[in-house]
Amino acid sequence: MAALPIVQGKQLSWLDLCKQVLGPSASNVKVQPAGSLWGGYGSVTRLSVDVDGKKHNLVAKQVDPPAGSGVSHDRKIKSYAVEAAFYQHYCPQLISAGVCAVSQPLLIDVSPPRHFLFLMTDLCQEFPNQLGFGEYTQQDTEAALDWLAAFHAFWWEQVPGQGTLATHTAAGPAAAAGGTGDGEVPTGL
């Protein structure tokens, strides 16, 4: 059984969460545990919800890490904070530009220092893997590489948070790293 969602410190039923996000006509919520997060830090749940006769497929990632400390724990918490920032601030830009398919964030709840809830659309309906988990055809692999290329190309010239293009004046990798371009390695790094 999937753990019930927690939003702003309050535990809800999956139906109440779906009504909060999709509207009061959300009904008939089917909940399927999809997996656990690394290190026992939470779970992933698939949801199927009816809204006005239309089925919506969602994914919920709930992060409730065990008490801990140290580099590994801190790295995991920071990773989820970065993921939340991506879905809150950058994902909407990708969606509006139509550059590449990404899950639409419906709710991102961050309750520092330890709880995160990501509720987003499920792309599995649009992009099913017919072979099974971890098995891909050449066409699947090429599609994944095309997606990665489109994703990185979109951000390549963006200045974070400003929506403007960056200007590059460096002639090559050495110049970009502060070198002279003649094989000299910059000092003072």
C-alpha positions in Angstrom: 0.0 0.0 0.0 1.3 3.5 -0.9 2.0 5.9 1.9 -0.6 8.7 2.1 0.5 12.1 0.8 1.6 14.9 3.1 1.1 18.5 1.9 2.1 21.5 3.9 2.6 19.2 6.9 -1.0 17.7 6.7 -1.7 14.1 5.7 -4.4 13.8 3.0 -6.1 11.0 1.2 -5.1 10.5 -2.4 -8.6 11.5 -3.4 -8.4 14.8 -1.4 -5.0 15.6 -3.0 -6.4 15.0 -6.5 -9.4 17.1 -5.8 -7.1 19.9 -4.5 -5.0 19.8 -7.6 -7.4 18.7 -10.4 -10.7 20.1 -9.1 -13.7 18.9 -7.1 -14.9 16.5 -9.8 -11.8 14.3 -9.4 -13.0 10.8 -8.5 -12.3 7.1 -8.7 -8.6 7.3 -7.7 -6.6 4.1 -8.3 -3.4 4.0 -6.4 -0.5 1.7 -7.4 2.9 1.7 -5.6 5.6 2.1 -8.3 8.8 1.8 -6.3 11.0 3.2 -3.5 13.6 5.9 -3.6 17.3 5.1 -3.0 18.4 4.8 0.5 14.9 4.4 1.9 14.2 8.1 1.4 10.6 7.8 0.1 8.4 6.3 -2.6 6.9 6.7 -6.0 3.2 6.1 -6.6 1.2 5.9 -9.8 -2.3 7.4 -9.7 -5.2 7.0 -12.2 -7.9 9.6 -11.6 -11.2 10.3 -13.4 -12.1 14.0 -13.9 -15.3 14.8 -15.7 -15.2 11.4 -17.5 -11.5 11.8 -18.6 -8.8 9.6 -17.1 -5.6 11.4 -15.9 -2.5 9.4 -15.1 -0.2 10.9 -12.5 3.0 10.1 -10.7 3.6 11.1 -7.1 7.1 11.1 -5.6 7.1 11.5 -1.8 10.4 12.1 -0.1 10.5 11.4 3.7 14.1 10.7 4.5 15.2 8.9 7.6 16.9 11.1 10.2 20.5 11.3 9.2 23.6 13.4 8.7 26.8 13.3 6.8 27.8 13.9 3.2 25.6 11.2 1.7 22.5 12.4 3.5 23.1 16.0 2.7 23.8 15.2 -1.0 20.5 13.4 -1.2 18.5 16.2 0.4 20.2 18.7 -1.9 19.3 16.6 -4.9 15.6 16.7 -4.0 15.8 20.4 -3.4 17.4 20.9 -6.9 14.7 18.7 -8.4 12.0 20.8 -6.8 13.6 24.0 -8.1 13.7 22.4 -11.6 10.0 21.5 -11.6 9.0 24.9 -10.1 11.1 27.2 -12.2 12.5 25.5 -15.3 10.1 22.8 -16.3 7.3 25.4 -17.2 9.7 27.0 -19.7 10.3 23.7 -21.4 6.6 23.0 -21.6 5.7 26.4 -23.0 8.5 26.2 -25.6 7.4 22.7 -26.6 11.0 21.6 -26.9 10.8 18.2 -25.4 8.3 16.1 -23.5 8.5 16.6 -19.7 6.1 15.7 -16.9 3.9 18.7 -16.1 4.3 19.6 -12.4 0.9 19.8 -10.8 2.1 20.3 -7.2 5.5 20.7 -5.7 5.4 20.8 -1.9 8.7 21.5 -0.1 8.5 21.4 3.7 12.1 21.9 4.9 14.2 20.4 6.0 13.0 16.9 5.2 9.8 16.5 3.2 9.2 16.9 -0.5 6.1 15.9 -2.6 6.2 16.0 -6.4 2.9 15.4 -8.2 3.1 15.4 -11.9 1.7 14.0 -15.1 2.8 10.5 -16.1 4.5 10.3 -19.5 4.1 6.5 -19.7 0.9 6.8 -21.7 2.6 8.9 -24.3 5.8 7.0 -24.3 5.2 3.4 -23.4 8.1 0.9 -23.2 6.7 -2.2 -24.9 9.8 -4.4 -24.0 9.8 -3.9 -20.2 11.9 -2.0 -17.7 15.5 -1.5 -18.8 15.1 -3.0 -22.3 15.2 -0.7 -25.2 15.3 -1.0 -29.0 17.7 1.0 -31.2 14.7 3.3 -32.0 14.1 3.9 -28.3 17.8 4.7 -27.7 17.8 7.2 -30.6 14.7 8.8 -29.3 16.3 9.2 -25.8 19.4 10.8 -27.4 17.2 13.1 -29.4 15.4 14.1 -26.2 18.6 14.8 -24.4 20.0 16.8 -27.3 16.8 19.0 -27.4 16.8 19.4 -23.7 20.5 20.6 -23.6 20.2 22.7 -26.7 17.3 24.6 -25.1 19.3 25.5 -22.1 22.7 26.0 -23.8 22.2 29.7 -24.5 20.0 30.6 -21.6 21.1 32.7 -18.7 19.6 31.0 -15.6 16.6 32.9 -14.3 16.8 35.7 -16.8 15.3 34.2 -20.0 18.0 35.9 -22.1 20.7 34.5 -24.2 24.3 34.3 -23.0 27.1 35.6 -25.1 30.1 33.5 -25.7 33.3 35.2 -26.7 35.7 32.3 -26.0 37.3 30.9 -29.2 37.6 27.4 -27.7 37.9 25.3 -24.6 41.2 26.8 -23.5 39.9 30.3 -23.8 36.7 29.4 -22.0 38.8 28.1 -19.1 40.8 31.3 -19.0 43.8 30.1 -21.0 45.3 31.8 -24.0 44.4 29.1 -26.5 48.0 28.2 -27.1 48.1 25.2 -24.8 48.9 27.3 -21.7 47.0 26.2 -18.6 45.7 29.1 -16.5 47.2 29.5 -13.0 45.5 30.4 -9.8 42.7 27.9 -10.0 
